[in-house]
Every structure is written in structure tokens, then in C-alpha cells.
Amino acid sequence: MGWFKRTPPPSASSRQVGTSALEWSFAVAGGTILVGMIGYMVYYGLSQPTGPAKIVLKADTVEPMPEGYVLTFTARNVGSSTAAALKIKATLLEGERVIEEREATIDYLPEHSEREGGFFFRRDPRLYRTDLMSAGYAAP
């Protein structure tokens, strides 16, 4: 075994003690990022206005179907709260007389978002005045 020279382990006095500058710089960078993220979340949570969901409804198109017509619509939440189990009513009116009335439910409508849906009618909605109305929602 003359060709293999064994070196003794470094003694306790020759080992480097402490943390290197590179380790400290990474620790400072990580701590800064963590504190910044926590600060941003606290700021966002305290600065956002609270209030009810504000639903804006828009009738889009009417398409014929084998058993009637479908009236598509868009529901947009411009409020600062989420609406769950949102009930939407559509009414076909001739003057003050109700011709047909339908209801749809949107399961989840987050703040500042929109969803599309449709109402099925037996009569053509283009021949009547169409009234869309939010009937209610639950806070999730």
C-alpha cells in the first residue's frame, strides 16, 4: 500500500469557524424577501375595500332550439366580494304581463370576474321585453 497516502483529518484548530460571507448574503436576501411578502399581504388585506358583490347582467344572444329558444347571458361581478349560489331570474314581459319566467344559478362568481349562462324559453325572447335580475347570493 505504498502508492496510497492517507492524510489525517483536519484538526479542530485548522477548521474554519463561523459563517461565510456568501451564506450571510443569501440569508439576508431570503429574509428580505420573506419580510417583503408578509408586508405586502398585510397591506393588501388592510387596504382592499370590503362590500357586497355587485352583479351586472347582460343578455347576449338568442338561439333557436328544437323545443324553444335559449337566451345566453353574461353575469359580471364588479364588487369586492365573492358571490356563491347566485340566483338570476329572467322574465319575458308583454307590457306588465309576465309571459315566461326562468331562473338560473351560478355556483361561484369571484370578485372582478364574469361567467356565462343561458335560459331556456318556449317562446322567442326577441318578441318580448326581457328583464334580467339578480335574485340573491350567499357569502362563501
KEVEXVEX-310078 format. One line per 10 residues: number of its first residue (from 0); for each residue x, z, y of C-alpha. Coordinates in pm, 1 decimal. Each point is the difference from the previous one (the first is absolute). Last residue first. Layout:
N
NUM) X,Z,Y; ...
//
This chain:
140
139) -6885.7,54.7,3164.4; -240.3,45.9,294.3; -336.4,-142.8,-101.8; -182.1,-294.9,151.4; -329.1,-94.2,162.6; -256.8,-269.9,72.1; 222.2,-259.2,164.1; -229.9,-271.8,130.5; -39.6,-375.9,-33.6; -311.9,-165.4,149.3
129) -73.2,-362.4,-83.8; -259.4,-192.9,200.1; -164.3,-248.0,-231.0; 34.6,-361.0,-115.3; 376.1,24.0,-60.5; -62.2,288.6,-241.9; -153.6,-244.1,-256.6; -242.8,193.8,-216.2; 71.3,164.4,-338.1; 287.7,200.2,146.1
119) 331.6,117.4,-146.0; 228.3,191.5,236.3; 376.8,-53.7,7.2; 330.3,175.1,47.3; 324.6,-9.3,194.3; 233.8,284.4,89.0; 188.5,89.6,318.3; 275.5,235.3,113.5; 89.7,216.6,300.2; -91.5,328.1,-170.8
109) -58.1,-27.8,-372.6; -323.1,-144.2,-147.6; -66.6,130.2,-352.2; -292.2,-53.0,-236.3; -189.4,-257.5,201.4; -367.9,27.0,-84.1; -266.0,-265.4,49.8; -367.8,19.1,97.8; -272.9,-262.8,27.1; -318.5,-45.5,202.9
99) -238.7,-293.6,-2.0; -272.5,-133.2,232.8; -26.3,296.2,238.6; -252.1,-72.6,278.2; 113.9,69.4,356.5; 42.9,-366.4,88.4; 87.0,-154.9,-333.6; 271.7,227.8,-131.4; 251.8,-22.3,-283.5; 167.0,336.7,-45.5
89) 351.6,79.4,-116.4; 106.3,358.3,-68.7; 354.1,131.2,-44.0; 88.5,322.2,-181.3; 365.1,110.3,16.6; 97.4,195.6,-312.1; 323.9,109.0,169.0; 80.0,-49.9,368.4; 354.8,72.7,117.9; 57.6,146.8,343.6
79) 156.0,-133.1,322.2; -264.6,-257.3,83.4; 16.1,-379.9,3.0; -143.0,-28.2,-351.6; -94.3,-361.3,-68.4; -284.4,-115.1,-224.0; -16.0,-374.2,-65.4; -313.8,-169.0,-127.0; -119.0,-256.9,-251.2; -368.0,-93.7,-20.5
69) -85.0,-118.5,-351.5; -306.0,-213.2,-60.5; -275.2,-40.1,-257.8; -21.5,-16.4,-378.9; 239.1,-290.6,-72.1; 212.6,90.2,305.1; 8.9,-150.9,349.5; 282.7,116.8,227.3; -38.2,180.0,333.2; 315.6,76.5,198.1
59) 161.6,273.3,209.1; -218.5,285.9,122.1; 217.2,244.0,194.5; 3.8,378.5,-20.3; 212.3,237.7,210.8; 39.3,350.7,-142.8; 146.1,285.8,199.5; 129.4,276.5,-228.2; -24.8,335.0,170.3; 261.9,168.8,212.1
49) 358.6,109.1,1.0; 262.9,-123.0,239.8; 350.8,-38.7,-141.4; 261.7,206.6,186.3; 26.2,305.1,-225.8; 40.3,-173.9,-335.3; 225.3,-272.3,139.8; 225.7,256.0,172.0; 24.8,213.8,-315.5; 76.5,-307.6,-211.0
39) 263.1,-120.8,249.7; 172.1,339.3,9.9; 13.5,18.1,-381.1; 152.9,-347.8,-15.3; 256.1,78.4,272.5; 102.3,328.3,-166.5; 57.1,-182.3,-329.7; 194.0,-286.3,161.7; 222.6,244.1,189.2; 62.8,204.9,-314.8
29) 100.4,-310.6,-193.2; 238.0,-113.4,274.7; 154.2,348.0,31.0; 50.9,24.1,-377.7; 150.7,-348.7,-11.2; 243.6,90.4,279.8; 90.6,326.8,-170.0; 76.8,-175.9,-329.2; 223.3,-250.2,179.5; 183.1,280.5,185.0
19) 91.0,162.0,-331.2; -139.4,331.8,-111.2; 218.0,300.7,-75.3; 304.8,70.8,-221.0; 229.5,-272.1,-128.0; 170.4,101.9,-323.1; 377.5,72.1,9.8; -30.8,382.2,-0.4; -236.1,3.3,-297.0; 251.7,-187.8,-207.1
9) -45.1,-360.3,-88.8; -38.6,-61.7,-371.9; 328.1,-57.0,-187.2; 116.1,-352.6,-52.6; 46.7,-122.9,-356.2; 250.7,-268.7,-55.7; -83.7,-250.0,-268.9; 299.1,-213.0,-123.6; 166.0,290.9,-171.0; -280.8,60.2,-236.9
//
